[in-house]
Amino acid sequence: NNNNSFVVGRAALSMEVRGVILDLMWAVLTHPDASTLKCYDALKRYVTNELRVIEPLMERNFKAQPQQHHREKFLRSCTQTLSRNANLTEGGGNNGVDEVLALRMVKLTQFVLEACPREQAGGIVTANKGALASLIFKELTAYLARRKEDVGGMTTSSMNATPKMSLKSSFLADSQKPNDLVSPLSERLRILRCVYGVTEHVRLSIIQLQHLWSLCSIPADREELMVFFASASTFTGNAVRGPGLNEQQPSSAANPQSSQTLAVAPPAAGGATPNDGLTAAFSDDVRVSAFTDLMCSEVVSWDVLGERAYQSFQLMYKRLRQSPGATSSGPALNALWRICLTTGDSNVASQSMKDLL
């Protein structure tokens, strides 16, 4: 008995120390300057291991429940920051938003969800009528609204009136670092797809997709959004490949790394990861509407869109034709003709011609 008491007491002390270390590591991960640390990824791996492996083992052996406490505490930290940023939609340096930290907190939200068992992750996403999923979406739209002001509020009509080369030049001039504009959007869309794919009890509406479409007027943004539409429109399956589940999305042969890729850590002992098979992020009706009303719209400027956009178009069109009783192929055929006649990409022109024949 004395030996058992000693073991339990030592385990409790160990868990207490682990809790303090976890809190310290989280404070480092969320610090505004944390991205400059060379050991940042190593710290994340440590926290992942504690939340997903060590603490569940302690729970099973000593009937404690520390991991849920830390997951929920860390998630509250994320959502508090997301809530503040989601209400700031004006661009410029006076809005009080550290955009680097804002993106990191979105990524850390996904990081915490990945540390949860699938059932718990689904419960978190659906709680309070899907409040977390709605918050991730609202933060994304707020980011796009802020950034739209910073890049001059370029509209679809101005894109149509601007030659391709001068449009790209103005885009680069506004950003200085092109990835500062494209990459954060790609990351946010990837995480949005993850959150809305954890459970089929939360779905994106066509109104939400239309809102995203209106905010993504820059060609690079439109292309990222088309990739998102294609990937989020279907169940990804539950096969685990390599170290985790990779969600395959359209990518250019010239730049295969540019596609949004969802890679998660190995599952904790005894359970699957929260992303072990993502459900469709919206219904079939919403998928058809997003394709025919948005991607097939006459205002889409295919002269400034590339292969990834067209590959996404192809996937959506294929799913439309495979749908039972599909009757909406007319807009797609009209769009195919416009793509073939107006695209500035020779590969897209060749492939769209084949698709028409």
LINZIUR-V687587 format. One record per helix or strand of 2 or more residues. SS is the DSSP state (helix for helix, strand for strand). FROM is the first residue (numbers start at 1). LEN is the number of residues. If there is no record, write none. Layout:
SS_FROM_LEN, SS_FROM_LEN
This chain:
helix_2_28, helix_34_3, helix_40_23, helix_66_21, helix_99_16, helix_118_33, helix_156_6, helix_164_12, helix_178_18, helix_206_10, helix_219_14, helix_256_3, helix_284_12, helix_302_3, helix_307_16, helix_329_14, helix_346_11
